[in-house]
Amino acid sequence: MCGIVYKIHKKVKVAQVVVISLILVLCSGMAHAVWNLFTKQSENKSVFLWLIFIPVTVVLLPTLFMELASKSFPVVAFVWMGLSMAMQAIYATLLSRTYQMGDLSQVYPVMRGTATLLIPLLGVLVFGESLAAWGWIGITCMLIGFFLMSGWTWKKNQFTTSYKPWLYALSVGLCVTCYTLIDKQNLLYLSPLSLLALTNIGFIIGLTPSVIKSRRVKSVIRSNWPTFMIGSVLSPGSYLLFLFAMQHVQVSYISPLREVGIVFGTVLGILVLKEKSGMRRIAAACSVVAGILLIAFSGF
């Protein structure tokens, strides 16, 4: 009898952890979509992105330094940390360029969707994780959605919009895939708060040359100060929520669920920014969401 009670208690505890992790990931996706909307609206994308990452990085630096000083790390740990910073620098540069060229409702789903497709596959290959049959069906649904997002039309046999923003968004998605898998390894050595500080440093370094060249920090703060303040909370907060969730649930399941932000980003682009091809992109987003849910819940 005691054994049965223990097993039930254990299952309930696991279920609670899973539910909490799912809530954290959903909130992460919503927060991510909002601060990307703010970035798209800003007058200078590089400066705005650089600014919203500064405050939390300054706050978290003591945590990172204390953790680095108090622990003994193997050489391979510093290799993973360096890779994470480098990938964040590349990601930041490509992100600002992508938003200069394309619509939010077009590039955001591609940026986030690329990682959604690749991470479950790499999670299986690299981390030995598993993906159920429904998960593979979900991947198919997402492929359909991403194809619709590309703007390709069979009748004209061409893209209805420029393909360059789409390619830039694809490269951002590859960066997201890489840094997510790298940070999965970094969590073996660093706490989520310290890892967030580390990745933010890489992000800031990547944008610093463009910021210095533009000389528009003061003007961006004056013209975008409300969104700057909110974005400075949402940008690190979205990834921090994801890092906490990733400590308890397989990355191949929770990472796709985070991409529910694709829908929020698409709708925000259409409603707030008045972007075109609304019905096509909403239909594509719905297909992506179906795939996300199939992958996420196939693991539970």
C-alpha positions as semicolon CSV with decimal commas, in nm:
position;residue;x (nm);y (nm);z (nm)
1;M;0,000;0,000;0,000
2;C;0,278;0,240;0,090
3;G;0,449;0,157;-0,237
4;I;0,138;0,246;-0,437
5;V;0,095;0,574;-0,249
6;Y;0,462;0,657;-0,310
7;K;0,428;0,589;-0,683
8;I;0,114;0,804;-0,708
9;H;0,284;1,084;-0,516
10;K;0,585;1,061;-0,743
11;K;0,370;1,073;-1,058
12;V;0,177;1,373;-0,926
13;K;0,501;1,552;-0,848
14;V;0,635;1,482;-1,197
15;A;0,307;1,605;-1,350
16;Q;0,332;1,927;-1,151
17;V;0,685;1,988;-1,273
18;V;0,576;1,927;-1,633
19;V;0,277;2,162;-1,607
20;I;0,488;2,437;-1,451
21;S;0,753;2,391;-1,721
22;L;0,489;2,418;-1,995
23;I;0,349;2,738;-1,844
24;L;0,698;2,888;-1,824
25;V;0,764;2,802;-2,188
26;L;0,434;2,951;-2,309
27;C;0,503;3,274;-2,119
28;S;0,850;3,275;-2,268
29;G;0,707;3,256;-2,619
30;M;0,463;3,542;-2,560
31;A;0,729;3,767;-2,407
32;H;0,965;3,695;-2,695
33;A;0,705;3,794;-2,957
34;V;0,632;4,126;-2,784
35;W;0,992;4,245;-2,755
36;N;1,051;4,148;-3,118
37;L;0,753;4,367;-3,212
38;F;0,916;4,654;-3,026
39;T;1,241;4,592;-3,212
40;K;1,067;4,601;-3,548
41;Q;0,897;4,930;-3,454
42;S;1,221;5,097;-3,339
43;E;1,397;5,353;-3,556
44;N;1,737;5,182;-3,526
45;K;1,722;4,805;-3,472
46;S;2,084;4,751;-3,369
47;V;2,083;5,030;-3,109
48;F;1,745;4,927;-2,967
49;L;1,850;4,563;-2,930
50;W;2,182;4,670;-2,772
51;L;2,002;4,896;-2,523
52;I;1,741;4,648;-2,402
53;F;2,009;4,391;-2,321
54;I;2,229;4,629;-2,119
55;P;2,030;4,666;-1,791
56;V;1,983;4,300;-1,701
57;T;2,340;4,220;-1,804
58;V;2,475;4,477;-1,561
59;V;2,251;4,339;-1,285
60;L;2,356;3,978;-1,347
61;L;2,730;4,032;-1,392
62;P;2,809;3,991;-1,017
63;T;2,623;3,658;-1,018
64;L;2,827;3,534;-1,312
65;F;3,159;3,649;-1,167
66;M;3,085;3,497;-0,825
67;E;2,991;3,165;-0,980
68;L;3,299;3,159;-1,202
69;A;3,519;3,239;-0,903
70;S;3,361;2,990;-0,664
71;K;3,364;2,682;-0,887
72;S;3,630;2,475;-1,058
73;F;3,545;2,431;-1,425
74;P;3,700;2,184;-1,671
75;V;3,852;2,324;-1,989
76;V;3,562;2,196;-2,196
77;A;3,322;2,414;-1,994
78;F;3,501;2,731;-2,108
79;V;3,488;2,603;-2,465
80;W;3,109;2,572;-2,441
81;M;3,085;2,917;-2,283
82;G;3,294;3,070;-2,559
83;L;3,083;2,901;-2,826
84;S;2,767;3,036;-2,666
85;M;2,897;3,393;-2,663
86;A;3,016;3,369;-3,023
87;M;2,685;3,231;-3,143
88;Q;2,494;3,504;-2,957
89;A;2,711;3,771;-3,124
90;I;2,633;3,631;-3,469
91;Y;2,267;3,595;-3,377
92;A;2,241;3,959;-3,265
93;T;2,400;4,090;-3,585
94;L;2,177;3,883;-3,812
95;L;1,866;3,964;-3,609
96;S;1,904;4,340;-3,648
97;R;1,971;4,304;-4,021
98;T;1,668;4,079;-4,068
99;Y;1,430;4,329;-3,909
100;Q;1,568;4,605;-4,128
101;M;1,472;4,408;-4,439
102;G;1,155;4,207;-4,374
103;D;0,805;4,213;-4,221
104;L;0,763;4,084;-3,868
105;S;0,484;3,846;-3,978
106;Q;0,713;3,697;-4,244
107;V;1,058;3,676;-4,084
108;Y;0,959;3,603;-3,723
109;P;0,793;3,267;-3,799
110;V;1,090;3,162;-4,012
111;M;1,343;3,264;-3,747
112;R;1,164;3,078;-3,471
113;G;1,039;2,795;-3,689
114;T;1,380;2,687;-3,811
115;A;1,484;2,606;-3,458
116;T;1,153;2,432;-3,394
117;L;1,222;2,195;-3,678
118;L;1,588;2,130;-3,614
119;I;1,605;2,111;-3,235
120;P;1,384;1,802;-3,198
121;L;1,589;1,627;-3,465
122;L;1,920;1,725;-3,309
123;G;1,784;1,648;-2,963
124;V;1,731;1,292;-3,082
125;L;2,070;1,264;-3,255
126;V;2,291;1,455;-3,010
127;F;2,130;1,406;-2,668
128;G;1,980;1,063;-2,727
129;E;1,628;1,192;-2,671
130;S;1,322;1,033;-2,832
131;L;1,042;1,167;-3,051
132;A;0,712;0,984;-3,086
133;A;0,523;0,924;-3,412
134;W;0,292;1,220;-3,342
135;G;0,602;1,435;-3,313
136;W;0,707;1,349;-3,666
137;I;0,357;1,430;-3,791
138;G;0,391;1,763;-3,613
139;I;0,716;1,833;-3,797
140;T;0,531;1,774;-4,126
141;C;0,264;2,027;-4,025
142;M;0,533;2,281;-3,948
143;L;0,702;2,227;-4,283
144;I;0,374;2,309;-4,454
145;G;0,339;2,623;-4,245
146;F;0,693;2,740;-4,315
147;F;0,645;2,688;-4,686
148;L;0,337;2,911;-4,677
149;M;0,532;3,172;-4,479
150;S;0,803;3,186;-4,746
151;G;0,568;3,369;-4,983
152;W;0,623;3,124;-5,268
153;T;0,334;3,091;-5,514
154;W;0,294;2,799;-5,755
155;K;0,101;3,003;-6,012
156;K;0,373;3,259;-6,069
157;N;0,649;3,015;-5,977
158;Q;0,818;3,282;-5,768
159;F;0,821;3,456;-5,433
160;T;0,545;3,714;-5,386
161;T;0,789;3,915;-5,173
162;S;1,168;3,947;-5,167
163;Y;1,337;3,623;-5,067
164;K;1,635;3,798;-4,902
165;P;1,459;3,867;-4,569
166;W;1,349;3,503;-4,570
167;L;1,709;3,386;-4,614
168;Y;1,829;3,616;-4,337
169;A;1,552;3,484;-4,112
170;L;1,660;3,130;-4,194
171;S;2,017;3,209;-4,088
172;V;1,885;3,355;-3,759
173;G;1,692;3,034;-3,704
174;L;2,009;2,831;-3,750
175;C;2,178;3,048;-3,486
176;V;1,887;2,989;-3,248
177;T;1,920;2,615;-3,304
178;C;2,292;2,623;-3,231
179;Y;2,284;2,840;-2,920
180;T;1,993;2,644;-2,771
181;L;2,182;2,316;-2,799
182;I;2,504;2,479;-2,677
183;D;2,326;2,628;-2,376
184;K;2,180;2,288;-2,295
185;Q;2,540;2,182;-2,233
186;N;2,626;2,504;-2,049
187;L;2,353;2,434;-1,794
188;L;2,571;2,145;-1,676
189;Y;2,821;2,404;-1,550
190;L;2,631;2,731;-1,494
191;S;2,306;2,833;-1,330
192;P;2,035;2,986;-1,555
193;L;2,106;3,336;-1,421
194;S;2,478;3,313;-1,485
195;L;2,421;3,162;-1,827
196;L;2,182;3,443;-1,915
197;A;2,449;3,698;-1,823
198;L;2,706;3,513;-2,033
199;T;2,484;3,495;-2,341
200;N;2,386;3,861;-2,305
201;I;2,752;3,961;-2,307
202;G;2,795;3,782;-2,639
203;F;2,480;3,949;-2,776
204;I;2,599;4,295;-2,674
205;I;2,948;4,241;-2,817
206;G;2,797;4,144;-3,151
207;L;2,600;4,471;-3,177
208;T;2,858;4,710;-3,031
209;P;3,036;4,794;-3,361
210;S;2,704;4,896;-3,524
211;V;2,604;5,098;-3,217
212;I;2,933;5,290;-3,211
213;K;2,907;5,359;-3,583
214;S;2,549;5,487;-3,564
215;R;2,598;5,729;-3,270
216;R;2,225;5,722;-3,204
217;V;2,195;5,584;-2,852
218;K;2,050;5,902;-2,702
219;S;1,800;5,959;-2,984
220;V;1,675;5,599;-2,967
221;I;1,624;5,625;-2,590
222;R;1,432;5,952;-2,630
223;S;1,203;5,825;-2,907
224;N;1,156;5,468;-2,780
225;W;1,189;5,496;-2,402
226;P;0,855;5,322;-2,309
227;T;0,922;5,020;-2,531
228;F;1,289;5,028;-2,431
229;M;1,198;4,988;-2,064
230;I;0,946;4,709;-2,127
231;G;1,175;4,536;-2,376
232;S;1,465;4,541;-2,132
233;V;1,253;4,321;-1,903
234;L;1,090;4,098;-2,164
235;S;1,401;4,021;-2,371
236;P;1,606;3,853;-2,096
237;G;1,294;3,735;-1,913
238;S;1,171;3,533;-2,210
239;Y;1,492;3,330;-2,235
240;L;1,535;3,300;-1,859
241;L;1,192;3,139;-1,831
242;F;1,295;2,894;-2,100
243;L;1,624;2,810;-1,928
244;F;1,444;2,729;-1,602
245;A;1,200;2,503;-1,788
246;M;1,482;2,333;-1,979
247;Q;1,633;2,216;-1,650
248;H;1,339;1,980;-1,591
249;V;1,198;1,875;-1,931
250;Q;1,358;1,736;-2,248
251;V;1,465;2,010;-2,489
252;S;1,306;1,830;-2,786
253;Y;0,960;1,880;-2,627
254;I;0,967;2,221;-2,462
255;S;1,162;2,406;-2,732
256;P;0,888;2,354;-2,995
257;L;0,621;2,461;-2,748
258;R;0,802;2,790;-2,691
259;E;0,746;2,868;-3,056
260;V;0,378;2,935;-2,994
261;G;0,519;3,287;-3,000
262;I;0,516;3,245;-3,379
263;V;0,141;3,297;-3,374
264;F;0,165;3,600;-3,147
265;G;0,437;3,749;-3,367
266;T;0,237;3,692;-3,684
267;V;-0,082;3,842;-3,543
268;L;0,103;4,141;-3,396
269;G;0,269;4,209;-3,729
270;I;-0,062;4,201;-3,914
271;L;-0,275;4,391;-3,660
272;V;-0,026;4,638;-3,513
273;L;0,211;4,696;-3,805
274;K;-0,056;4,651;-4,077
275;E;0,153;4,406;-4,278
276;K;0,014;4,238;-4,591
277;S;-0,067;3,873;-4,680
278;G;-0,252;3,845;-4,351
279;M;-0,475;3,546;-4,423
280;R;-0,197;3,341;-4,580
281;R;0,037;3,405;-4,290
282;I;-0,229;3,338;-4,026
283;A;-0,313;3,007;-4,198
284;A;0,055;2,921;-4,199
285;A;0,084;3,012;-3,831
286;C;-0,209;2,783;-3,748
287;S;-0,036;2,496;-3,928
288;V;0,280;2,567;-3,732
289;V;0,089;2,572;-3,403
290;A;-0,068;2,235;-3,485
291;G;0,279;2,095;-3,540
292;I;0,408;2,254;-3,222
293;L;0,134;2,099;-3,011
294;L;0,180;1,756;-3,170
295;I;0,552;1,759;-3,095
296;A;0,518;1,903;-2,745
297;F;0,245;1,672;-2,623
298;S;0,370;1,359;-2,799
299;G;0,631;1,344;-2,524
300;F;0,379;1,338;-2,240
